[in-house]
C-alpha cells in the first residue's frame, strides 16, 4: 500500500501542476496560445484539455481506494 500512496501523492502533485499550467496558458493572449500549440508535438493537447482527465483520474483513485484528500 505504500507504493500506492506514493503513486497517489505524485498524481496529486501532477494534477496540481496541470492546474497551474492551465491557468498560465489561459492568461496568454490568443496569438501566443496559437504559437505555443503550434510548437507542441501533435500528440499533445492544450493544457485546458489535459487538465480535466488528470483531475478525474485523481478523483477516481480517491473514490476507489476510499482516500480522503490529505491537504
PQR file with spaces between the fields and no chain letter, atoms N, CA, C, O and H, PARSE charges and radii, in Angstrom:
ATOM       1  N    UNK     1       0.819   -1.199    0.000 -0.4000 1.5000
ATOM       2  CA   UNK     1       0.000    0.000    0.000 -0.0000 2.0000
ATOM       3  C    UNK     1       0.860    1.260    0.000  0.5500 1.7000
ATOM       4  O    UNK     1       0.407    2.316   -0.441 -0.5500 1.4000
ATOM       5  N    UNK     2       2.084    1.163    0.484 -0.4000 1.5000
ATOM       6  CA   UNK     2       2.974    2.319    0.494 -0.0000 2.0000
ATOM       7  C    UNK     2       3.240    2.811   -0.922  0.5500 1.7000
ATOM       8  O    UNK     2       3.264    4.017   -1.171 -0.5500 1.4000
ATOM       9  H    UNK     2       2.452    0.305    0.842  0.4000 1.0000
ATOM      10  N    UNK     3       3.441    1.875   -1.853 -0.4000 1.5000
ATOM      11  CA   UNK     3       3.681    2.279   -3.249 -0.0000 2.0000
ATOM      12  C    UNK     3       2.449    2.957   -3.837  0.5500 1.7000
ATOM      13  O    UNK     3       2.572    3.907   -4.610 -0.5500 1.4000
ATOM      14  H    UNK     3       3.422    0.896   -1.651  0.4000 1.0000
ATOM      15  N    UNK     4       1.274    2.480   -3.477 -0.4000 1.5000
ATOM      16  CA   UNK     4       0.039    3.095   -3.958 -0.0000 2.0000
ATOM      17  C    UNK     4      -0.102    4.510   -3.397  0.5500 1.7000
ATOM      18  O    UNK     4      -0.479    5.432   -4.120 -0.5500 1.4000
ATOM      19  H    UNK     4       1.174    1.708   -2.849  0.4000 1.0000
ATOM      20  N    UNK     5       0.197    4.679   -2.123 -0.4000 1.5000
ATOM      21  CA   UNK     5       0.141    6.022   -1.542 -0.0000 2.0000
ATOM      22  C    UNK     5       1.138    6.950   -2.222  0.5500 1.7000
ATOM      23  O    UNK     5       0.841    8.120   -2.461 -0.5500 1.4000
ATOM      24  H    UNK     5       0.504    3.930   -1.535  0.4000 1.0000
ATOM      25  N    UNK     6       2.313    6.429   -2.533 -0.4000 1.5000
ATOM      26  CA   UNK     6       3.312    7.233   -3.238 -0.0000 2.0000
ATOM      27  C    UNK     6       2.802    7.629   -4.623  0.5500 1.7000
ATOM      28  O    UNK     6       2.956    8.775   -5.046 -0.5500 1.4000
ATOM      29  H    UNK     6       2.554    5.479   -2.339  0.4000 1.0000
ATOM      30  N    UNK     7       2.200    6.678   -5.318 -0.4000 1.5000
ATOM      31  CA   UNK     7       1.650    6.975   -6.645 -0.0000 2.0000
ATOM      32  C    UNK     7       0.580    8.059   -6.545  0.5500 1.7000
ATOM      33  O    UNK     7       0.569    9.004   -7.333 -0.5500 1.4000
ATOM      34  H    UNK     7       2.075    5.747   -4.975  0.4000 1.0000
ATOM      35  N    UNK     8      -0.310    7.918   -5.581 -0.4000 1.5000
ATOM      36  CA   UNK     8      -1.386    8.899   -5.426 -0.0000 2.0000
ATOM      37  C    UNK     8      -0.832   10.271   -5.052  0.5500 1.7000
ATOM      38  O    UNK     8      -1.346   11.296   -5.501 -0.5500 1.4000
ATOM      39  H    UNK     8      -0.302    7.150   -4.940  0.4000 1.0000
ATOM      40  N    UNK     9       0.200   10.288   -4.245 -0.4000 1.5000
ATOM      41  CA   UNK     9       0.853   11.555   -3.897 -0.0000 2.0000
ATOM      42  C    UNK     9       1.405   12.229   -5.157  0.5500 1.7000
ATOM      43  O    UNK     9       1.211   13.426   -5.367 -0.5500 1.4000
ATOM      44  H    UNK     9       0.618    9.456   -3.880  0.4000 1.0000
ATOM      45  N    UNK    10       2.091   11.450   -5.987 -0.4000 1.5000
ATOM      46  CA   UNK    10       2.669   12.005   -7.215 -0.0000 2.0000
ATOM      47  C    UNK    10       1.582   12.419   -8.206  0.5500 1.7000
ATOM      48  O    UNK    10       1.722   13.430   -8.894 -0.5500 1.4000
ATOM      49  H    UNK    10       2.249   10.477   -5.817  0.4000 1.0000
ATOM      50  N    UNK    11       0.499   11.642   -8.281 -0.4000 1.5000
ATOM      51  CA   UNK    11      -0.615   12.011   -9.152 -0.0000 2.0000
ATOM      52  C    UNK    11      -1.240   13.320   -8.683  0.5500 1.7000
ATOM      53  O    UNK    11      -1.617   14.159   -9.501 -0.5500 1.4000
ATOM      54  H    UNK    11       0.385   10.821   -7.723  0.4000 1.0000
ATOM      55  N    UNK    12      -1.350   13.491   -7.386 -0.4000 1.5000
ATOM      56  CA   UNK    12      -1.886   14.741   -6.839 -0.0000 2.0000
ATOM      57  C    UNK    12      -0.975   15.916   -7.199  0.5500 1.7000
ATOM      58  O    UNK    12      -1.457   16.981   -7.585 -0.5500 1.4000
ATOM      59  H    UNK    12      -1.044   12.809   -6.722  0.4000 1.0000
ATOM      60  N    UNK    13       0.319   15.727   -7.074 -0.4000 1.5000
ATOM      61  CA   UNK    13       1.269   16.782   -7.455 -0.0000 2.0000
ATOM      62  C    UNK    13       1.150   17.096   -8.946  0.5500 1.7000
ATOM      63  O    UNK    13       1.175   18.260   -9.348 -0.5500 1.4000
ATOM      64  H    UNK    13       0.710   14.862   -6.761  0.4000 1.0000
ATOM      65  N    UNK    14       1.021   16.054   -9.756 -0.4000 1.5000
ATOM      66  CA   UNK    14       0.884   16.234  -11.197 -0.0000 2.0000
ATOM      67  C    UNK    14      -0.411   17.002  -11.507  0.5500 1.7000
ATOM      68  O    UNK    14      -0.420   17.893  -12.356 -0.5500 1.4000
ATOM      69  H    UNK    14       1.001   15.109   -9.429  0.4000 1.0000
ATOM      70  N    UNK    15      -1.489   16.653  -10.822 -0.4000 1.5000
ATOM      71  CA   UNK    15      -2.759   17.346  -11.024 -0.0000 2.0000
ATOM      72  C    UNK    15      -2.625   18.821  -10.667  0.5500 1.7000
ATOM      73  O    UNK    15      -3.116   19.689  -11.388 -0.5500 1.4000
ATOM      74  H    UNK    15      -1.481   15.929  -10.132  0.4000 1.0000
ATOM      75  N    UNK    16      -1.962   19.095   -9.557 -0.4000 1.5000
ATOM      76  CA   UNK    16      -1.740   20.497   -9.176 -0.0000 2.0000
ATOM      77  C    UNK    16      -0.944   21.240  -10.245  0.5500 1.7000
ATOM      78  O    UNK    16      -1.246   22.390  -10.564 -0.5500 1.4000
ATOM      79  H    UNK    16      -1.563   18.390   -8.972  0.4000 1.0000
ATOM      80  N    UNK    17       0.068   20.582  -10.794 -0.4000 1.5000
ATOM      81  CA   UNK    17       0.894   21.225  -11.816 -0.0000 2.0000
ATOM      82  C    UNK    17       0.092   21.464  -13.098  0.5500 1.7000
ATOM      83  O    UNK    17       0.249   22.501  -13.741 -0.5500 1.4000
ATOM      84  H    UNK    17       0.314   19.648  -10.535  0.4000 1.0000
ATOM      85  N    UNK    18      -0.777   20.498  -13.477 -0.4000 1.5000
ATOM      86  CA   UNK    18      -1.595   20.709  -14.681 -0.0000 2.0000
ATOM      87  C    UNK    18      -2.528   21.894  -14.481  0.5500 1.7000
ATOM      88  O    UNK    18      -2.815   22.631  -15.424 -0.5500 1.4000
ATOM      89  H    UNK    18      -0.904   19.655  -12.955  0.4000 1.0000
ATOM      90  N    UNK    19      -2.999   22.076  -13.258 -0.4000 1.5000
ATOM      91  CA   UNK    19      -3.879   23.206  -12.972 -0.0000 2.0000
ATOM      92  C    UNK    19      -3.104   24.518  -13.099  0.5500 1.7000
ATOM      93  O    UNK    19      -3.599   25.482  -13.681 -0.5500 1.4000
ATOM      94  H    UNK    19      -2.766   21.477  -12.492  0.4000 1.0000
ATOM      95  N    UNK    20      -1.900   24.549  -12.557 -0.4000 1.5000
ATOM      96  CA   UNK    20      -1.051   25.746  -12.648 -0.0000 2.0000
ATOM      97  C    UNK    20      -0.724   26.063  -14.106  0.5500 1.7000
ATOM      98  O    UNK    20      -0.778   27.220  -14.523 -0.5500 1.4000
ATOM      99  H    UNK    20      -1.498   23.765  -12.084  0.4000 1.0000
ATOM     100  N    UNK    21      -0.386   25.030  -14.877 -0.4000 1.5000
ATOM     101  CA   UNK    21      -0.071   25.219  -16.284 -0.0000 2.0000
ATOM     102  C    UNK    21      -1.287   25.713  -17.061  0.5500 1.7000
ATOM     103  O    UNK    21      -1.161   26.591  -17.914 -0.5500 1.4000
ATOM     104  H    UNK    21      -0.343   24.090  -14.538  0.4000 1.0000
ATOM     105  N    UNK    22      -2.460   25.158  -16.774 -0.4000 1.5000
ATOM     106  CA   UNK    22      -3.692   25.596  -17.428 -0.0000 2.0000
ATOM     107  C    UNK    22      -3.951   27.072  -17.142  0.5500 1.7000
ATOM     108  O    UNK    22      -4.291   27.839  -18.043 -0.5500 1.4000
ATOM     109  H    UNK    22      -2.563   24.445  -16.081  0.4000 1.0000
ATOM     110  N    UNK    23      -3.786   27.460  -15.877 -0.4000 1.5000
ATOM     111  CA   UNK    23      -4.009   28.864  -15.511 -0.0000 2.0000
ATOM     112  C    UNK    23      -3.053   29.793  -16.261  0.5500 1.7000
ATOM     113  O    UNK    23      -3.464   30.846  -16.749 -0.5500 1.4000
ATOM     114  H    UNK    23      -3.510   26.837  -15.145  0.4000 1.0000
ATOM     115  N    UNK    24      -1.786   29.408  -16.352 -0.4000 1.5000
ATOM     116  CA   UNK    24      -0.801   30.229  -17.068 -0.0000 2.0000
ATOM     117  C    UNK    24      -1.141   30.299  -18.556  0.5500 1.7000
ATOM     118  O    UNK    24      -1.023   31.358  -19.174 -0.5500 1.4000
ATOM     119  H    UNK    24      -1.452   28.553  -15.955  0.4000 1.0000
ATOM     120  N    UNK    25      -1.557   29.183  -19.124 -0.4000 1.5000
ATOM     121  CA   UNK    25      -1.927   29.130  -20.541 -0.0000 2.0000
ATOM     122  C    UNK    25      -3.133   30.043  -20.809  0.5500 1.7000
ATOM     123  O    UNK    25      -3.161   30.770  -21.802 -0.5500 1.4000
ATOM     124  H    UNK    25      -1.653   28.323  -18.622  0.4000 1.0000
ATOM     125  N    UNK    26      -4.116   29.996  -19.924 -0.4000 1.5000
ATOM     126  CA   UNK    26      -5.324   30.813  -20.106 -0.0000 2.0000
ATOM     127  C    UNK    26      -5.035   32.309  -20.074  0.5500 1.7000
ATOM     128  O    UNK    26      -5.784   33.093  -20.656 -0.5500 1.4000
ATOM     129  H    UNK    26      -4.094   29.406  -19.117  0.4000 1.0000
ATOM     130  N    UNK    27      -3.976   32.712  -19.412 -0.4000 1.5000
ATOM     131  CA   UNK    27      -3.621   34.134  -19.322 -0.0000 2.0000
ATOM     132  C    UNK    27      -2.927   34.651  -20.583  0.5500 1.7000
ATOM     133  O    UNK    27      -2.799   35.860  -20.776 -0.5500 1.4000
ATOM     134  H    UNK    27      -3.367   32.076  -18.939  0.4000 1.0000
ATOM     135  N    UNK    28      -2.484   33.736  -21.433 -0.4000 1.5000
ATOM     136  CA   UNK    28      -1.812   34.149  -22.668 -0.0000 2.0000
ATOM     137  C    UNK    28      -2.807   34.797  -23.627  0.5500 1.7000
ATOM     138  O    UNK    28      -3.971   34.398  -23.670 -0.5500 1.4000
ATOM     139  H    UNK    28      -2.588   32.754  -21.277  0.4000 1.0000
ATOM     140  N    UNK    29      -2.368   35.779  -24.388 -0.4000 1.5000
ATOM     141  CA   UNK    29      -3.214   36.299  -25.470 -0.0000 2.0000
ATOM     142  C    UNK    29      -3.432   35.187  -26.510  0.5500 1.7000
ATOM     143  O    UNK    29      -2.628   34.261  -26.617 -0.5500 1.4000
ATOM     144  H    UNK    29      -1.422   36.103  -24.353  0.4000 1.0000
ATOM     145  N    UNK    30      -4.494   35.290  -27.248 -0.4000 1.5000
ATOM     146  CA   UNK    30      -4.849   34.240  -28.215 -0.0000 2.0000
ATOM     147  C    UNK    30      -3.716   33.955  -29.202  0.5500 1.7000
ATOM     148  O    UNK    30      -3.461   32.796  -29.529 -0.5500 1.4000
ATOM     149  H    UNK    30      -5.147   36.042  -27.161  0.4000 1.0000
ATOM     150  N    UNK    31      -3.042   34.985  -29.674 -0.4000 1.5000
ATOM     151  CA   UNK    31      -1.947   34.787  -30.633 -0.0000 2.0000
ATOM     152  C    UNK    31      -0.816   33.963  -30.018  0.5500 1.7000
ATOM     153  O    UNK    31      -0.223   33.123  -30.695 -0.5500 1.4000
ATOM     154  H    UNK    31      -3.249   35.927  -29.409  0.4000 1.0000
ATOM     155  N    UNK    32      -0.513   34.199  -28.740 -0.4000 1.5000
ATOM     156  CA   UNK    32       0.542   33.438  -28.076 -0.0000 2.0000
ATOM     157  C    UNK    32       0.100   32.000  -27.806  0.5500 1.7000
ATOM     158  O    UNK    32       0.912   31.078  -27.877 -0.5500 1.4000
ATOM     159  H    UNK    32      -0.994   34.882  -28.190  0.4000 1.0000
ATOM     160  N    UNK    33      -1.188   31.807  -27.496 -0.4000 1.5000
ATOM     161  CA   UNK    33      -1.705   30.443  -27.327 -0.0000 2.0000
ATOM     162  C    UNK    33      -1.501   29.646  -28.617  0.5500 1.7000
ATOM     163  O    UNK    33      -1.088   28.487  -28.590 -0.5500 1.4000
ATOM     164  H    UNK    33      -1.847   32.556  -27.438  0.4000 1.0000
ATOM     165  N    UNK    34      -1.799   30.291  -29.740 -0.4000 1.5000
ATOM     166  CA   UNK    34      -1.637   29.623  -31.030 -0.0000 2.0000
ATOM     167  C    UNK    34      -0.177   29.275  -31.292  0.5500 1.7000
ATOM     168  O    UNK    34       0.118   28.195  -31.802 -0.5500 1.4000
ATOM     169  H    UNK    34      -2.135   31.233  -29.762  0.4000 1.0000
ATOM     170  N    UNK    35       0.732   30.174  -30.952 -0.4000 1.5000
ATOM     171  CA   UNK    35       2.163   29.906  -31.130 -0.0000 2.0000
ATOM     172  C    UNK    35       2.613   28.743  -30.248  0.5500 1.7000
ATOM     173  O    UNK    35       3.358   27.868  -30.689 -0.5500 1.4000
ATOM     174  H    UNK    35       0.492   31.052  -30.537  0.4000 1.0000
ATOM     175  N    UNK    36       2.154   28.745  -29.003 -0.4000 1.5000
ATOM     176  CA   UNK    36       2.514   27.672  -28.071 -0.0000 2.0000
ATOM     177  C    UNK    36       2.051   26.328  -28.620  0.5500 1.7000
ATOM     178  O    UNK    36       2.814   25.363  -28.629 -0.5500 1.4000
ATOM     179  H    UNK    36       1.549   29.455  -28.644  0.4000 1.0000
ATOM     180  N    UNK    37       0.809   26.264  -29.074 -0.4000 1.5000
ATOM     181  CA   UNK    37       0.270   24.994  -29.564 -0.0000 2.0000
ATOM     182  C    UNK    37       0.882   24.593  -30.904  0.5500 1.7000
ATOM     183  O    UNK    37       0.963   23.407  -31.224 -0.5500 1.4000
ATOM     184  H    UNK    37       0.188   27.048  -29.067  0.4000 1.0000
ATOM     185  N    UNK    38       1.310   25.577  -31.680 -0.4000 1.5000
ATOM     186  CA   UNK    38       1.958   25.270  -32.957 -0.0000 2.0000
ATOM     187  C    UNK    38       3.290   24.557  -32.723  0.5500 1.7000
ATOM     188  O    UNK    38       3.683   23.705  -33.520 -0.5500 1.4000
ATOM     189  H    UNK    38       1.244   26.540  -31.420  0.4000 1.0000
ATOM     190  N    UNK    39       3.976   24.895  -31.652 -0.4000 1.5000
ATOM     191  CA   UNK    39       5.268   24.265  -31.366 -0.0000 2.0000
ATOM     192  C    UNK    39       5.130   22.939  -30.624  0.5500 1.7000
ATOM     193  O    UNK    39       6.098   22.185  -30.522 -0.5500 1.4000
ATOM     194  H    UNK    39       3.656   25.587  -31.005  0.4000 1.0000
ATOM     195  N    UNK    40       3.941   22.648  -30.107 -0.4000 1.5000
ATOM     196  CA   UNK    40       3.731   21.406  -29.353 -0.0000 2.0000
ATOM     197  C    UNK    40       3.682   20.210  -30.302  0.5500 1.7000
ATOM     198  O    UNK    40       3.221   20.339  -31.436 -0.5500 1.4000
ATOM     199  H    UNK    40       3.155   23.260  -30.190  0.4000 1.0000
ATOM     200  N    UNK    41       4.153   19.051  -29.847 -0.4000 1.5000
ATOM     201  CA   UNK    41       4.017   17.831  -30.657 -0.0000 2.0000
ATOM     202  C    UNK    41       2.537   17.574  -30.954  0.5500 1.7000
ATOM     203  O    UNK    41       1.666   17.968  -30.178 -0.5500 1.4000
ATOM     204  H    UNK    41       4.528   18.946  -28.926  0.4000 1.0000
ATOM     205  N    UNK    42       2.264   16.924  -32.057 -0.4000 1.5000
ATOM     206  CA   UNK    42       0.886   16.686  -32.490 -0.0000 2.0000
ATOM     207  C    UNK    42       0.071   15.916  -31.448  0.5500 1.7000
ATOM     208  O    UNK    42      -1.144   16.094  -31.354 -0.5500 1.4000
ATOM     209  H    UNK    42       2.972   16.604  -32.687  0.4000 1.0000
ATOM     210  N    UNK    43       0.727   15.076  -30.678 -0.4000 1.5000
ATOM     211  CA   UNK    43       0.010   14.256  -29.690 -0.0000 2.0000
ATOM     212  C    UNK    43      -0.315   15.009  -28.404  0.5500 1.7000
ATOM     213  O    UNK    43      -1.030   14.481  -27.552 -0.5500 1.4000
ATOM     214  H    UNK    43       1.713   14.932  -30.754  0.4000 1.0000
ATOM     215  N    UNK    44       0.192   16.229  -28.244 -0.4000 1.5000
ATOM     216  CA   UNK    44      -0.032   16.993  -27.022 -0.0000 2.0000
ATOM     217  C    UNK    44      -1.255   17.881  -27.198  0.5500 1.7000
ATOM     218  O    UNK    44      -1.351   18.666  -28.141 -0.5500 1.4000
ATOM     219  H    UNK    44       0.773   16.658  -28.937  0.4000 1.0000
ATOM     220  N    UNK    45      -2.184   17.734  -26.263 -0.4000 1.5000
ATOM     221  CA   UNK    45      -3.375   18.584  -26.267 -0.0000 2.0000
ATOM     222  C    UNK    45      -3.081   19.846  -25.471  0.5500 1.7000
ATOM     223  O    UNK    45      -2.079   19.910  -24.759 -0.5500 1.4000
ATOM     224  H    UNK    45      -2.105   17.096  -25.497  0.4000 1.0000
ATOM     225  N    UNK    46      -3.926   20.829  -25.582 -0.4000 1.5000
ATOM     226  CA   UNK    46      -3.708   22.075  -24.847 -0.0000 2.0000
ATOM     227  C    UNK    46      -3.841   21.814  -23.347  0.5500 1.7000
ATOM     228  O    UNK    46      -4.510   20.864  -22.941 -0.5500 1.4000
ATOM     229  H    UNK    46      -4.740   20.777  -26.161  0.4000 1.0000
ATOM     230  N    UNK    47      -3.211   22.646  -22.529 -0.4000 1.5000
ATOM     231  CA   UNK    47      -3.330   22.489  -21.075 -0.0000 2.0000
ATOM     232  C    UNK    47      -4.783   22.506  -20.595  0.5500 1.7000
ATOM     233  O    UNK    47      -5.114   21.868  -19.596 -0.5500 1.4000
ATOM     234  H    UNK    47      -2.667   23.417  -22.859  0.4000 1.0000
ATOM     235  N    UNK    48      -5.643   23.227  -21.298 -0.4000 1.5000
ATOM     236  CA   UNK    48      -7.057   23.260  -20.929 -0.0000 2.0000
ATOM     237  C    UNK    48      -7.711   21.892  -21.106  0.5500 1.7000
ATOM     238  O    UNK    48      -8.659   21.557  -20.395 -0.5500 1.4000
ATOM     239  H    UNK    48      -5.374   23.745  -22.110  0.4000 1.0000
ATOM     240  N    UNK    49      -7.206   21.104  -22.051 -0.4000 1.5000
ATOM     241  CA   UNK    49      -7.805   19.806  -22.347 -0.0000 2.0000
ATOM     242  C    UNK    49      -7.267   18.671  -21.484  0.5500 1.7000
ATOM     243  O    UNK    49      -8.030   17.773  -21.128 -0.5500 1.4000
ATOM     244  H    UNK    49      -6.436   21.376  -22.628  0.4000 1.0000
ATOM     245  N    UNK    50      -5.989   18.675  -21.136 -0.4000 1.5000
ATOM     246  CA   UNK    50      -5.496   17.541  -20.351 -0.0000 2.0000
ATOM     247  C    UNK    50      -5.634   17.749  -18.855  0.5500 1.7000
ATOM     248  O    UNK    50      -5.432   16.810  -18.084 -0.5500 1.4000
ATOM     249  H    UNK    50      -5.369   19.404  -21.425  0.4000 1.0000
ATOM     250  N    UNK    51      -5.967   18.936  -18.435 -0.4000 1.5000
ATOM     251  CA   UNK    51      -6.196   19.230  -17.031 -0.0000 2.0000
ATOM     252  C    UNK    51      -7.368   18.411  -16.475  0.5500 1.7000
ATOM     253  O    UNK    51      -7.257   17.840  -15.390 -0.5500 1.4000
ATOM     254  H    UNK    51      -6.131   19.698  -19.061  0.4000 1.0000
ATOM     255  N    UNK    52      -8.471   18.350  -17.195 -0.4000 1.5000
ATOM     256  CA   UNK    52      -9.672   17.668  -16.710 -0.0000 2.0000
ATOM     257  C    UNK    52      -9.495   16.155  -16.531  0.5500 1.7000
ATOM     258  O    UNK    52      -9.879   15.631  -15.485 -0.5500 1.4000
ATOM     259  H    UNK    52      -8.561   18.815  -18.076  0.4000 1.0000
ATOM     260  N    UNK    53      -8.935   15.440  -17.494 -0.4000 1.5000
ATOM     261  CA   UNK    53      -8.761   13.994  -17.285 -0.0000 2.0000
ATOM     262  C    UNK    53      -7.874   13.658  -16.094  0.5500 1.7000
ATOM     263  O    UNK    53      -8.118   12.665  -15.409 -0.5500 1.4000
ATOM     264  H    UNK    53      -8.622   15.866  -18.343  0.4000 1.0000
ATOM     265  N    UNK    54      -6.862   14.455  -15.837 -0.4000 1.5000
ATOM     266  CA   UNK    54      -5.970   14.189  -14.708 -0.0000 2.0000
ATOM     267  C    UNK    54      -6.740   14.320  -13.391  0.5500 1.7000
ATOM     268  O    UNK    54      -6.599   13.480  -12.502 -0.5500 1.4000
ATOM     269  H    UNK    54      -6.663   15.262  -16.393  0.4000 1.0000
ATOM     270  N    UNK    55      -7.546   15.364  -13.269 -0.4000 1.5000
ATOM     271  CA   UNK    55      -8.325   15.526  -12.043 -0.0000 2.0000
ATOM     272  C    UNK    55      -9.398   14.446  -11.919  0.5500 1.7000
ATOM     273  O    UNK    55      -9.690   13.997  -10.810 -0.5500 1.4000
ATOM     274  H    UNK    55      -7.660   16.046  -13.992  0.4000 1.0000
ATOM     275  N    UNK    56      -9.987   14.024  -13.032 -0.4000 1.5000
ATOM     276  CA   UNK    56     -10.959   12.924  -12.997 -0.0000 2.0000
ATOM     277  C    UNK    56     -10.292   11.645  -12.522  0.5500 1.7000
ATOM     278  O    UNK    56     -10.862   10.901  -11.724 -0.5500 1.4000
ATOM     279  H    UNK    56      -9.750   14.388  -13.932  0.4000 1.0000
ATOM     280  N    UNK    57      -9.086   11.391  -13.010 -0.4000 1.5000
ATOM     281  CA   UNK    57      -8.329   10.210  -12.600 -0.0000 2.0000
ATOM     282  C    UNK    57      -8.051   10.259  -11.096  0.5500 1.7000
ATOM     283  O    UNK    57      -8.242    9.269  -10.390 -0.5500 1.4000
ATOM     284  H    UNK    57      -8.623   11.996  -13.658  0.4000 1.0000
ATOM     285  N    UNK    58      -7.603   11.406  -10.619 -0.4000 1.5000
ATOM     286  CA   UNK    58      -7.304   11.558   -9.200 -0.0000 2.0000
ATOM     287  C    UNK    58      -8.563   11.332   -8.352  0.5500 1.7000
ATOM     288  O    UNK    58      -8.508   10.644   -7.333 -0.5500 1.4000
ATOM     289  H    UNK    58      -7.447   12.210  -11.193  0.4000 1.0000
ATOM     290  N    UNK    59      -9.678   11.903   -8.766 -0.4000 1.5000
ATOM     291  CA   UNK    59     -10.934   11.703   -8.039 -0.0000 2.0000
ATOM     292  C    UNK    59     -11.348   10.240   -8.036  0.5500 1.7000
ATOM     293  O    UNK    59     -11.820    9.731   -7.020 -0.5500 1.4000
ATOM     294  H    UNK    59      -9.722   12.463   -9.593  0.4000 1.0000
ATOM     295  N    UNK    60     -11.175    9.560   -9.163 -0.4000 1.5000
ATOM     296  CA   UNK    60     -11.499    8.129   -9.241 -0.0000 2.0000
ATOM     297  C    UNK    60     -10.625    7.311   -8.311  0.5500 1.7000
ATOM     298  O    UNK    60     -11.095    6.378   -7.660 -0.5500 1.4000
ATOM     299  H    UNK    60     -10.790    9.973   -9.989  0.4000 1.0000
ATOM     300  N    UNK    61      -9.351    7.665   -8.252 -0.4000 1.5000
ATOM     301  CA   UNK    61      -8.432    6.959   -7.353 -0.0000 2.0000
ATOM     302  C    UNK    61      -8.866    7.148   -5.904  0.5500 1.7000
ATOM     303  O    UNK    61      -8.869    6.196   -5.124 -0.5500 1.4000
ATOM     304  H    UNK    61      -8.969    8.423   -8.780  0.4000 1.0000
ATOM     305  N    UNK    62      -9.233    8.376   -5.544 -0.4000 1.5000
ATOM     306  CA   UNK    62      -9.671    8.644   -4.179 -0.0000 2.0000
ATOM     307  C    UNK    62     -10.931    7.845   -3.861  0.5500 1.7000
ATOM     308  O    UNK    62     -11.052    7.281   -2.773 -0.5500 1.4000
ATOM     309  H    UNK    62      -9.230    9.150   -6.178  0.4000 1.0000
ATOM     310  N    UNK    63     -11.864    7.795   -4.801 -0.4000 1.5000
ATOM     311  CA   UNK    63     -13.105    7.042   -4.584 -0.0000 2.0000
ATOM     312  C    UNK    63     -12.843    5.547   -4.493  0.5500 1.7000
ATOM     313  O    UNK    63     -13.362    4.871   -3.606 -0.5500 1.4000
ATOM     314  H    UNK    63     -11.766    8.253   -5.684  0.4000 1.0000
ATOM     315  N    UNK    64     -12.050    5.046   -5.399 -0.4000 1.5000
ATOM     316  CA   UNK    64     -11.774    3.607   -5.459 -0.0000 2.0000
ATOM     317  C    UNK    64     -11.076    3.107   -4.193  0.5500 1.7000
ATOM     318  O    UNK    64     -11.384    2.026   -3.691 -0.5500 1.4000
ATOM     319  H    UNK    64     -11.628    5.596   -6.120  0.4000 1.0000
ATOM     320  N    UNK    65     -10.158    3.884   -3.695 -0.4000 1.5000
ATOM     321  CA   UNK    65      -9.367    3.445   -2.551 -0.0000 2.0000
ATOM     322  C    UNK    65      -9.788    4.123   -1.249  0.5500 1.7000
ATOM     323  O    UNK    65      -9.124    4.001   -0.220 -0.5500 1.4000
ATOM     324  H    UNK    65      -9.908    4.763   -4.102  0.4000 1.0000
ATOM     325  N    UNK    66     -10.929    4.853   -1.323 -0.4000 1.5000
ATOM     326  CA   UNK    66     -11.513    5.496   -0.149 -0.0000 2.0000
ATOM     327  C    UNK    66     -10.486    6.317    0.614  0.5500 1.7000
ATOM     328  O    UNK    66     -10.358    6.202    1.832 -0.5500 1.4000
ATOM     329  H    UNK    66     -11.469    4.952   -2.159  0.4000 1.0000
ATOM     330  N    UNK    67      -9.762    7.143   -0.118 -0.4000 1.5000
ATOM     331  CA   UNK    67      -8.746    8.002    0.464 -0.0000 2.0000
ATOM     332  C    UNK    67      -9.298    9.415    0.510  0.5500 1.7000
ATOM     333  O    UNK    67      -9.851    9.908   -0.473 -0.5500 1.4000
ATOM     334  H    UNK    67      -9.866    7.237   -1.108  0.4000 1.0000
ATOM     335  N    UNK    68      -9.148   10.050    1.633 -0.4000 1.5000
ATOM     336  CA   UNK    68      -9.576   11.439    1.743 -0.0000 2.0000
ATOM     337  C    UNK    68      -8.425   12.341    1.358  0.5500 1.7000
ATOM     338  O    UNK    68      -7.261   11.991    1.553 -0.5500 1.4000
ATOM     339  H    UNK    68      -8.699    9.649    2.432  0.4000 1.0000
ATOM     340  N    UNK    69      -8.743   13.497    0.815 -0.4000 1.5000
ATOM     341  CA   UNK    69      -7.730   14.473    0.464 -0.0000 2.0000
ATOM     342  C    UNK    69      -7.020   14.901    1.740  0.5500 1.7000
ATOM     343  O    UNK    69      -7.657   15.383    2.677 -0.5500 1.4000
ATOM     344  H    UNK    69      -9.689   13.782    0.657  0.4000 1.0000
ATOM     345  N    UNK    70      -5.713   14.728    1.778 -0.4000 1.5000
ATOM     346  CA   UNK    70      -4.961   14.978    3.000 -0.0000 2.0000
ATOM     347  C    UNK    70      -4.339   16.356    3.063  0.5500 1.7000
ATOM     348  O    UNK    70      -3.439   16.582    3.872 -0.5500 1.4000
ATOM     349  H    UNK    70      -5.196   14.337    1.017  0.4000 1.0000
ATOM     350  N    UNK    71      -4.791   17.285    2.235 -0.4000 1.5000
ATOM     351  CA   UNK    71      -4.240   18.642    2.286 -0.0000 2.0000
ATOM     352  C    UNK    71      -5.020   19.514    3.217  0.5500 1.7000
ATOM     353  O    UNK    71      -4.694   20.690    3.381 -0.5500 1.4000
ATOM     354  H    UNK    71      -5.522   17.102    1.578  0.4000 1.0000
